[in-house]
């Protein structure tokens, strides 16, 4: 029976690349999938591209590929990534320059675009589509239209499949979904298409892609089993071995840290899931309730009976919107009376801003060590608590207001309670908010450009 092995190279921008290198060296994989993007990352990258047309991709791709390319060349491994961000061609140009430096020639890079809807919003609305905010219910973007930074759809695996069908050695995509990085090579290898007969198999691809796409959280990281997960200081990333019938085994490189069992699988199955019967992705809709998990060996779990449904008619789009500025400061108060000192500092800041006539859009005080995570349900702390950190954050219409609030929090060192130590005190920065919406699939047309690195 035909199988394909796909390793997780990274789960997010800034992830550790050593586990992916371990897979490349010892994992006997044909593909490595690298996820770099999050909901607002695309807007940040688009702003960079508008300032400099050569930028707008995830810059980590260059130092990462410098380490991965020699191994992948030797072992015939294909890398699939969404590090192209807002500018896959810019990423490819940077990789071409890297290859010249490393004396690597003959690569065929597939660049997948079509996810960028920033210049199509008027066309979409003219067709009668309401870009309703799926979080707030606000009907359309009229209120924020002039503040939009960028708009990107979560595209599916079509462009990746085409690139692999065309013989590309590696694929650099824009905002394809995290899971499509795994769905694409599976569909290419097995000849699956989006017809109804393959719904369950694509459901299996989505299911396994969902389990592994964050990397270490399914191999003992970020787990309820943290106390018993061994040697997480050199944790292994997951590998999918999918067969043509739609069954899979999840494993990791032997000798790496962490662990894989049915519980680490179940933990990640529940991650970011609203309806386990209908996990909606651009490539299909997976049902997480039908599958069966079996531990078939140390750090090996077999997954069977995975099912799915056809592709949704609507695709998720994230619109980045400028929403003013923010600043944050932190002061740490020591025993004795640490909590009371922090409370007094909050009172002073609030009264100071009233005195100055500053009215932030939002003003927040978090007592780290008391209620930063638990919020209003937190209990009162021990009166003899050793220390409390007060985090003061604000959101304002202008940079000047945010800077003024930050400046006035620094005065707490001298006119506030005694003993304060300085914590975070960064520059005010622009806020990019998220406007999530849905658009009909026909407005998102994957496009493939092939770049030859000679």
MIFIBA-372512 format. One record per residue (C-alpha): residue number from 0; residue in one letter; x negated, y negated, z negated. Coordinates in steps of 0.02 Angstrom, whole numbers. Example, Ala and Ser with C-alpha at 12.3 -4.5 7.8 and 13.67 -1.06 7.14 Angstrom:
BEGIN
- num  residuo  x  y  z
- 0  a  -615  225  -390
- 1  s  -684  53  -357
REM end
This chain:
BEGIN
- num  residuo  x  y  z
- 0  x  0  0  0
- 1  x  -66  -172  46
- 2  x  -110  -288  -98
- 3  x  -186  -461  -115
- 4  x  -280  -533  -263
- 5  x  -264  -719  -300
- 6  x  -357  -803  -444
- 7  x  -315  -963  -535
- 8  x  -456  -1089  -510
- 9  x  -381  -1232  -610
- 10  x  -217  -1277  -692
- 11  x  -230  -1466  -695
- 12  x  -343  -1614  -652
- 13  x  -484  -1604  -779
- 14  x  -469  -1418  -814
- 15  x  -623  -1313  -855
- 16  x  -694  -1239  -695
- 17  x  -803  -1105  -776
- 18  x  -661  -977  -785
- 19  x  -626  -1003  -600
- 20  x  -810  -980  -559
- 21  x  -806  -818  -660
- 22  x  -661  -758  -553
- 23  x  -753  -807  -394
- 24  x  -907  -710  -447
- 25  x  -827  -555  -523
- 26  x  -639  -556  -490
- 27  x  -638  -472  -319
- 28  x  -509  -599  -257
- 29  x  -468  -655  -81
- 30  x  -396  -823  -134
- 31  x  -422  -952  -270
- 32  x  -281  -1075  -306
- 33  x  -319  -1245  -382
- 34  x  -181  -1355  -451
- 35  x  -231  -1535  -490
- 36  x  -72  -1638  -487
- 37  x  62  -1698  -608
- 38  x  219  -1802  -588
- 39  x  138  -1974  -593
- 40  x  -33  -1927  -525
- 41  x  23  -1959  -347
- 42  x  70  -2140  -381
- 43  x  -99  -2170  -462
- 44  x  -188  -2093  -313
- 45  x  -83  -2194  -190
- 46  x  -132  -2356  -278
- 47  x  -314  -2305  -259
- 48  x  -289  -2268  -73
- 49  x  -205  -2436  -42
- 50  x  -356  -2523  -119
- 51  x  -481  -2413  -26
- 52  x  -422  -2306  123
- 53  x  -562  -2180  91
- 54  x  -493  -2141  -83
- 55  x  -328  -2072  -147
- 56  x  -379  -1890  -170
- 57  x  -431  -1804  -331
- 58  x  -618  -1845  -340
- 59  x  -655  -1687  -439
- 60  x  -638  -1586  -279
- 61  x  -815  -1635  -227
- 62  x  -914  -1577  -381
- 63  x  -799  -1426  -395
- 64  x  -825  -1370  -216
- 65  x  -1011  -1400  -233
- 66  x  -1010  -1256  -359
- 67  x  -877  -1147  -277
- 68  x  -925  -1157  -93
- 69  x  -1084  -1052  -99
- 70  x  -993  -912  -192
- 71  x  -839  -921  -82
- 72  x  -946  -920  75
- 73  x  -1038  -765  16
- 74  x  -882  -671  -37
- 75  x  -758  -731  94
- 76  x  -642  -815  -32
- 77  x  -519  -945  31
- 78  x  -481  -1095  -81
- 79  x  -304  -1167  -83
- 80  x  -284  -1334  -174
- 81  x  -174  -1489  -187
- 82  x  -321  -1603  -225
- 83  x  -285  -1698  -65
- 84  x  -162  -1801  -165
- 85  x  -115  -1955  -63
- 86  x  -258  -1932  60
- 87  x  -301  -1753  113
- 88  x  -403  -1819  259
- 89  x  -505  -1925  138
- 90  x  -538  -1768  36
- 91  x  -588  -1673  192
- 92  x  -709  -1810  244
- 93  x  -789  -1803  72
- 94  x  -803  -1613  86
- 95  x  -881  -1629  259
- 96  x  -1012  -1745  187
- 97  x  -1042  -1620  46
- 98  x  -1062  -1477  171
- 99  x  -1192  -1576  269
- 100  x  -1287  -1604  108
- 101  x  -1276  -1418  65
- 102  x  -1316  -1360  243
- 103  x  -1149  -1269  257
- 104  x  -1075  -1264  433
- 105  x  -930  -1193  531
- 106  x  -791  -1218  404
- 107  x  -612  -1240  463
- 108  x  -511  -1345  341
- 109  x  -321  -1351  345
- 110  x  -250  -1518  287
- 111  x  -67  -1511  236
- 112  x  34  -1672  230
- 113  x  216  -1723  253
- 114  x  256  -1742  69
- 115  x  230  -1932  69
- 116  x  400  -2017  83
- 117  x  339  -2189  28
- 118  x  376  -2267  198
- 119  x  533  -2163  230
- 120  x  644  -2220  87
- 121  x  737  -2347  194
- 122  x  766  -2216  327
- 123  x  830  -2092  199
- 124  x  949  -2218  122
- 125  x  1009  -2274  294
- 126  x  1061  -2094  323
- 127  x  1178  -2110  173
- 128  x  1070  -2023  44
- 129  x  1083  -2095  -132
- 130  x  917  -2083  -224
- 131  x  1002  -2052  -391
- 132  x  890  -2046  -545
- 133  x  912  -1868  -606
- 134  x  861  -1916  -782
- 135  x  970  -2069  -811
- 136  x  1106  -2051  -679
- 137  x  1072  -2225  -607
- 138  x  1148  -2214  -434
- 139  x  1011  -2285  -322
- 140  x  844  -2375  -321
- 141  x  909  -2553  -289
- 142  x  851  -2615  -460
- 143  x  673  -2551  -437
- 144  x  651  -2555  -249
- 145  x  524  -2697  -252
- 146  x  421  -2612  -387
- 147  x  396  -2443  -303
- 148  x  216  -2383  -294
- 149  x  242  -2220  -200
- 150  x  365  -2079  -169
- 151  x  314  -1897  -149
- 152  x  415  -1740  -122
- 153  x  372  -1573  -197
- 154  x  340  -1484  -32
- 155  x  337  -1296  -12
- 156  x  216  -1169  59
- 157  x  254  -1190  245
- 158  x  99  -1294  283
- 159  x  -13  -1177  185
- 160  x  56  -1026  278
- 161  x  28  -1111  446
- 162  x  -151  -1158  398
- 163  x  -192  -979  351
- 164  x  -104  -912  507
- 165  x  -217  -1030  608
- 166  x  -372  -953  528
- 167  x  -420  -1095  410
- 168  x  -556  -1053  285
- 169  x  -487  -1169  151
- 170  x  -331  -1275  129
- 171  x  -321  -1451  56
- 172  x  -142  -1507  29
- 173  x  -52  -1658  -39
- 174  x  94  -1639  -161
- 175  x  142  -1460  -128
- 176  x  217  -1379  -281
- 177  x  100  -1294  -403
- 178  x  177  -1125  -367
- 179  x  169  -1144  -177
- 180  x  -20  -1129  -192
- 181  x  13  -945  -234
- 182  x  170  -916  -129
- 183  x  81  -973  30
- 184  x  -59  -843  35
- 185  x  60  -703  -18
- 186  x  182  -743  122
- 187  x  39  -755  246
- 188  x  -39  -590  193
- 189  x  121  -489  195
- 190  x  210  -573  340
- 191  x  356  -627  233
- 192  x  465  -767  299
- 193  x  607  -870  227
- 194  x  745  -758  293
- 195  x  864  -678  168
- 196  x  782  -506  177
- 197  x  629  -577  85
- 198  x  721  -672  -52
- 199  x  672  -550  -190
- 200  x  491  -542  -134
- 201  x  475  -731  -127
- 202  x  561  -732  -297
- 203  x  420  -619  -356
- 204  x  290  -738  -284
- 205  x  372  -885  -373
- 206  x  386  -786  -533
- 207  x  204  -735  -540
- 208  x  146  -905  -478
- 209  x  243  -986  -620
- 210  x  162  -872  -748
- 211  x  -17  -907  -694
- 212  x  -17  -1084  -622
- 213  x  -70  -1170  -784
- 214  x  -217  -1053  -807
- 215  x  -261  -1012  -987
- 216  x  -86  -1031  -1064
- 217  x  -46  -855  -1002
- 218  x  -213  -782  -1058
- 219  x  -205  -827  -1243
- 220  x  -226  -1015  -1236
- 221  x  -94  -1135  -1304
- 222  x  -11  -981  -1379
- 223  x  85  -930  -1533
- 224  x  -46  -793  -1540
- 225  x  -187  -919  -1560
- 226  x  -250  -839  -1720
- 227  x  -277  -669  -1639
- 228  x  -333  -721  -1463
- 229  x  -519  -678  -1459
- 230  x  -661  -789  -1400
- 231  x  -555  -927  -1321
- 232  x  -715  -1028  -1307
- 233  x  -747  -933  -1144
- 234  x  -568  -891  -1100
- 235  x  -530  -801  -938
- 236  x  -407  -869  -810
- 237  x  -272  -756  -736
- 238  x  -277  -654  -576
- 239  x  -122  -596  -482
- 240  x  -130  -433  -386
- 241  x  30  -433  -283
- 242  x  83  -286  -176
- 243  x  188  -292  -18
- 244  x  340  -223  -110
- 245  x  346  -373  -229
- 246  x  271  -293  -386
- 247  x  121  -372  -470
- 248  x  -14  -347  -601
- 249  x  -82  -495  -700
- 250  x  -259  -474  -766
- 251  x  -420  -569  -797
- 252  x  -605  -537  -773
- 253  x  -666  -402  -891
- 254  x  -772  -472  -1034
- 255  x  -696  -645  -1035
- 256  x  -609  -714  -1189
- 257  x  -425  -732  -1224
- 258  x  -298  -595  -1196
- 259  x  -156  -542  -1084
- 260  x  -5  -446  -1147
- 261  x  183  -450  -1125
- 262  x  198  -589  -1254
- 263  x  78  -707  -1167
- 264  x  180  -674  -1008
- 265  x  344  -710  -1097
- 266  x  277  -870  -1172
- 267  x  238  -943  -1003
- 268  x  397  -877  -924
- 269  x  493  -994  -1039
- 270  x  383  -1145  -998
- 271  x  474  -1287  -908
- 272  x  627  -1179  -879
- 273  x  804  -1247  -894
- 274  x  903  -1102  -818
- 275  x  809  -936  -819
- 276  x  932  -866  -691
- 277  x  891  -1006  -570
- 278  x  712  -1070  -572
- 279  x  719  -1188  -424
- 280  x  563  -1211  -319
- 281  x  546  -1276  -140
- 282  x  508  -1099  -78
- 283  x  655  -1014  -162
- 284  x  750  -988  -323
- 285  x  680  -858  -444
- 286  x  779  -761  -574
- 287  x  675  -733  -730
- 288  x  805  -621  -815
- 289  x  788  -465  -707
- 290  x  602  -430  -720
- 291  x  517  -294  -822
- 292  x  347  -313  -908
- 293  x  235  -163  -944
- 294  x  64  -166  -1025
- 295  x  -33  -43  -918
- 296  x  -205  -69  -994
- 297  x  -311  -191  -1091
- 298  x  -271  -366  -1028
- 299  x  -161  -298  -888
- 300  x  26  -322  -871
- 301  x  128  -252  -728
- 302  x  282  -350  -676
- 303  x  422  -263  -581
- 304  x  603  -291  -530
- 305  x  578  -475  -490
- 306  x  719  -554  -392
- 307  x  761  -717  -307
- 308  x  876  -818  -195
- 309  x  851  -925  -41
- 310  x  775  -1098  -32
- 311  x  870  -1247  -104
- 312  x  942  -1377  14
- 313  x  873  -1520  -90
- 314  x  692  -1553  -140
- 315  x  627  -1645  -291
- 316  x  549  -1815  -260
- 317  x  450  -1917  -386
- 318  x  454  -2105  -357
- 319  x  325  -2206  -452
- 320  x  387  -2375  -513
- 321  x  289  -2517  -592
- 322  x  362  -2547  -766
- 323  x  255  -2683  -843
- 324  x  106  -2659  -956
- 325  x  62  -2568  -1116
- 326  x  -70  -2576  -1250
- 327  x  -109  -2471  -1401
- 328  x  -214  -2488  -1557
- 329  x  -249  -2375  -1704
- 330  x  -304  -2409  -1882
- 331  x  -343  -2275  -2010
- 332  x  -302  -2307  -2193
- 333  x  -386  -2209  -2334
- 334  x  -333  -2150  -2507
- 335  x  -274  -2219  -2624
- 336  x  -100  -2269  -2563
- 337  x  -142  -2229  -2382
- 338  x  39  -2214  -2326
- 339  x  93  -2373  -2415
- 340  x  -52  -2468  -2335
- 341  x  2  -2409  -2162
- 342  x  182  -2459  -2197
- 343  x  125  -2631  -2252
- 344  x  24  -2648  -2091
- 345  x  179  -2611  -1987
- 346  x  275  -2744  -2082
- 347  x  138  -2871  -2051
- 348  x  133  -2836  -1864
- 349  x  322  -2850  -1844
- 350  x  328  -3015  -1939
- 351  x  176  -3082  -1847
- 352  x  257  -3050  -1677
- 353  x  418  -3133  -1736
- 354  x  315  -3282  -1794
- 355  x  231  -3293  -1623
- 356  x  394  -3269  -1529
- 357  x  330  -3116  -1436
- 358  x  468  -2996  -1383
- 359  x  399  -2833  -1313
- 360  x  511  -2719  -1210
- 361  x  464  -2578  -1328
- 362  x  365  -2575  -1491
- 363  x  320  -2412  -1575
- 364  x  233  -2365  -1737
- 365  x  174  -2186  -1765
- 366  x  104  -2126  -1931
- 367  x  -21  -1993  -1880
- 368  x  -27  -1863  -2016
- 369  x  153  -1901  -2065
- 370  x  279  -1917  -1923
- 371  x  186  -1935  -1757
- 372  x  256  -1768  -1696
- 373  x  406  -1742  -1807
- 374  x  478  -1917  -1793
- 375  x  634  -1954  -1894
- 376  x  646  -1777  -1964
- 377  x  476  -1789  -2049
- 378  x  476  -1776  -2239
- 379  x  391  -1905  -2350
- 380  x  205  -1867  -2369
- 381  x  113  -1821  -2526
- 382  x  78  -1984  -2622
- 383  x  -104  -1931  -2633
- 384  x  -125  -1899  -2448
- 385  x  -308  -1927  -2400
- 386  x  -281  -2037  -2249
- 387  x  -150  -2099  -2126
- 388  x  -181  -2167  -1952
- 389  x  -62  -2300  -1890
- 390  x  -42  -2301  -1701
- 391  x  36  -2461  -1633
- 392  x  93  -2459  -1452
- 393  x  195  -2579  -1349
- 394  x  268  -2603  -1176
- 395  x  285  -2779  -1106
- 396  x  329  -2872  -948
- 397  x  159  -2952  -929
- 398  x  -25  -2913  -956
- 399  x  -40  -3070  -1064
- 400  x  95  -3010  -1186
- 401  x  16  -2838  -1201
- 402  x  -156  -2917  -1231
- 403  x  -85  -3035  -1363
- 404  x  -4  -2892  -1459
- 405  x  -165  -2792  -1454
- 406  x  -264  -2942  -1514
- 407  x  -146  -2968  -1661
- 408  x  -159  -2786  -1716
- 409  x  -347  -2810  -1731
- 410  x  -315  -2947  -1860
- 411  x  -254  -2809  -1977
- 412  x  -436  -2768  -2013
- 413  x  -449  -2932  -2108
- 414  x  -276  -2990  -2161
- 415  x  -200  -2818  -2188
- 416  x  -223  -2690  -2326
- 417  x  -402  -2652  -2377
- 418  x  -505  -2508  -2309
- 419  x  -441  -2499  -2131
- 420  x  -554  -2409  -2007
- 421  x  -541  -2441  -1820
- 422  x  -473  -2307  -1706
- 423  x  -413  -2326  -1526
- 424  x  -421  -2504  -1460
- 425  x  -418  -2497  -1269
- 426  x  -378  -2630  -1139
- 427  x  -196  -2658  -1091
- 428  x  -150  -2562  -935
- 429  x  -13  -2559  -806
- 430  x  131  -2438  -834
- 431  x  194  -2330  -691
- 432  x  363  -2257  -732
- 433  x  444  -2105  -653
- 434  x  605  -2108  -551
- 435  x  646  -1926  -514
- 436  x  771  -1891  -376
- 437  x  821  -1765  -242
- 438  x  821  -1778  -53
- 439  x  885  -1660  82
- 440  x  752  -1539  141
- 441  x  757  -1603  321
- 442  x  670  -1765  270
- 443  x  516  -1669  210
- 444  x  424  -1602  363
- 445  x  258  -1515  327
- 446  x  118  -1563  446
- 447  x  -46  -1472  474
- 448  x  -208  -1553  532
- 449  x  -359  -1443  560
- 450  x  -531  -1517  530
- 451  x  -685  -1426  591
- 452  x  -840  -1449  484
- 453  x  -980  -1421  608
REM end
